Amino acid sequence: MKKKDFSRRKFVKLSAGVALSSALFPGCSLNRVSSKKSISDNYRSYSSDQTYDYIVVGSGAGGGPVAARLVQGGFRVLLLEAGGRETSEVIEVPAFHGLSTEDPTYSWEFFVQHYENRTKQFLSSKYDQTNGGIFYPRATGLGGCTIHNAMITMYPNNSDWEHLVNVTGDDSWNPRSMRKYFQKMERNNYYNKPLESRSKRGLFNREKMGFNGWLSTEQTSPLLLLKDKKFLRLFFSALKEEGIINEISDVLSNTKNLKLDPNTWSYVQNKLDGVFNVPKATRNGKRSSTRELLLDMEKKFPDLLTIKTHSLVSKVVLNEENRATGVEVLEGKNLYKASPKFDASVKGKQIYYRANKEIILSGGAYNTPQILMLSGIGDPLQLREHGIETLINRPGVGKNLQDRYETSVVTELVGDFKLLKDCTFGEPNDPCMKKYKENPTKEVYGTNGVLGGIIKKSSTKRKDPDLFIFGLPGKFNGYYKGWSKDAIQSNYFTWAILKSHTDNAGGEVRLRSNSPQDTPYINFRYFKEGNSDYTDDINAVLEGVKTVRRMNKVMKRFSKEEVFPGKKIVSDNDIRNWIENEAWGHHASCTSKMGTVDDPLSVIDSKFRVHGTTGLRVVDASSFNRIPGLFIVCPIYMIAEKAAEDIIASSSDF
């Protein structure tokens, strides 16, 4: 380590001193000793208010539930979040989720590579020459990316859990066991009753199990469609092409019909193609996220939960036995270069926090591997390049980066949607905002814009459906600087196409430097550049585009022109080339993958423990071995609930 790093020798001396004090004075705890005499190394010191049972890094879908459950278990928890606590309508109003991705208060701007081949990379219309990559929005602030995502909450495939059983040999990941974690967290408010009150065996009776779901989900009332005849006719014409018009009619005649909820256990078991009323994480028409959970826990357990915002974790400190003992933190606003408000002249305050039991990293697919590498855990060749001593040789840190492939077909319409015609999206005297405040659950601002979705298999050979096609008013053709404003156009309609269970695991997150304030280098190595079955992935997305175009033929009377990809992209080869250039993603995952210790690319075991260490776990999108389901936030919530249970079960080991 460098001289400025916490000295292991001093740590051992300190530990010995504490042990001697405890032996001579059994009534004295470490907290009492250190509060009387602070012990420092350069800028670092710790006292009674800086030592906790657990330290959780990150407040998003992984860290938020873990911290909450540990606090409920009676443990003293420090939650560290690089962003702030600020709130606004941008992160509360569901329809504003696009705007939140570019709001400088909440936005972390990453610019990623899709290809190593520079010529190929430049072919994307979204490539940003100024920033040297393609815009990939992430969120900073209490709640992490759960305060800016599209709130779509969809259960993963049972095959995702079966896969983890196979790669880890741990049967606790089996699908029926994992179901209880979903029921533990989810509360379906739209229908005012649990998603499933009981099964044949009574395994999932929420009342009997004493669960009180913290994540509110609702479904947009199909009656909202009736307020806009153009949207109604357009949507029904397209669905008629797919032969599923009768299911939509059933919903309109009975708004309490749960048949079209993709999160029901019956659907999860059978995984049939069809149309669905997409569940969203809202409560009474407002966003529901880990932010609300954590604020509630802080209020109920002020002596147990400490939330430190504007705290950028720079490294995990390991002792001589490779036990995680604490974290180094830079305290201050906008210290990370991904922030639009970053100012290089502002230096943060350097602090050290100690954990008596464990440290849980939940920084996400980019920042968790960055913290691990800065802590000396990773590929020795890469660490040496940046002057970092290798403490744990795990070359898989940052490898195995995965994502969905997504694209869209955008059509300019004849005339405007009535639902959006007068909406100014938060501007002064916005008439749609006035309606929303009067009745949040029944107005368009109470939705995420997704009024229905189609789940289907790209090929009859597939075990599970792998395409999700959803319609939304507006112009959405991917992420780039300014996309959120461009999308707000009431005379456009978008069919977004998402390809799940992609085969490409060839992406990577690497350090640019040894500075915790620097963003990492991120390259997804799309399609042929990665290690994927190129034919399967590209043909699946191709089938999605062709499906949408078939549907769009039915709605010709409402259409003026297809603007993306456009009428010049016709043949299958043309469409494939266009997909390679224009596809994007926003579910980055798997960079600290789960597996057995003898797998050189695995980083954590089936209990989320980092191989080769004690007291250090990873619980977030990076934990997966393979990207699960259609939308990643729901499975992250589920593994967070499982991780909290695993951590509490082993709490007596420390």
Secondary structure, 3 states (H helix, E strand, C coil): CCCCCCCHHHHHHHHHHHHHHHHHCCCCCHHHHHHHCCEEECCEEECHHHEEEEEEECCCCCHHHHHHHHHHCCCCEEEECCCCCCCCHHHHCHHHHHHHCCCCCCEEEEEEECCCCHHHHCCCCCEECCCCEEEEEEECCCCHHHHCCCCECCCCCHHHHHHHHHHHCCHHHCHHHHHHHHHHHEEECCCCCCCCCCCCCCCCCHHHHCCCCCEEEEECCHHHHHHCHHHHHHHHHHHHHCCCHHHHHHHHHCCCCCCCCCCCHHHHHHCCCEEECCEECEECCEECCHHHHHHHHHHHCCCCEEEECCEEEEEEEECCCCEEEEEEEEECCCCCCCCCCCCCCCCCEEEEEEEEEEEEECCHHHHHHHHHHHCCEECHHHHHHCCCCCCEECCCCCCCEECCEEEEEEEEECCCCCCCCCCCCCCCCCHHHHHHHHCHHHCHHHCCCCCCEEEECCCCCCCCCCEEEEEEECCCCCCCCCHHHHCCCCCEEEEEEEECCCCCCCEEEECCCCCCCCCCEEECCCHHHCCCCHHHHHHHHHHHHHHHHHHHHHCHHHEEEEEECCCCCCCHHHHHHHHHHHCECCCCECCCCECCCCCCCCCECCCCEECCCECEEECCHHHCCCCCCCCCHHHHHHHHHHHHHHHHHCHHHC
